């Protein structure tokens, strides 16, 4: 049973950032803008958040430093996403190229600034954010051990974002208008919806969630930031596609790929996996191999927004 607890907890650590970032990608692509830049935005968000924790953790102890860092990471992601939004919406640039440029810029920027400030590119922090047991809830038999022990507040933040994303997307005028702009922007424009503004909003929400996701990924899985999020932004894109741009299915896809990552990172702590004569590199490659296989077999059934990736020209209707 202890193995089950351990595996579930590890899966949560890897699934929640995937969930947050994929939901961010959903907002952008539902509005009609492809956001390949999720990887780069995650790096920028993680960089500023971890840098804040590194500098202020001694003076702002406890969970408050993590909460403030989360706000900073989200704000950083939002600001970076504005560059992608401007290039894609105003300049009508190729959205894949625009996103790729941010992905190339982000790690170089993080390394350069880190070396300027610390002479090395690693930014260490002391992980004091793990919650051994949530009061009352951690005492619940079985459920408490699974979900309310050895956890982080970011886990519950991710689930809250899931509920909020579903509500915004399907129960608000904003969500309806955003989806309209991703499916039929000309029709949306004809009834008075500002397509440019809605697409900007989608990309900005996407950037904020991706920036937050970068921090959420680093905190439970490391004690330093080294200008990388291990390809998680690209894996989140796979989760988004596998989840068919819908919050509920994205949740299932995030936990599926999170389980693979958890197994790959902690197989040595699971007896029956450790005893199988399989090289460790195979376990490390497995999440990405499975991603390619899943996308190969599900891409034909993909139901992407019809206007995704197509620049909208108000005067060219």
Order of alpha helices (4+ residues) and beta strands (2+ residues): alpha-alpha-alpha-alpha-beta-beta-alpha-beta-alpha-alpha-alpha-alpha-beta-alpha-alpha-alpha-alpha
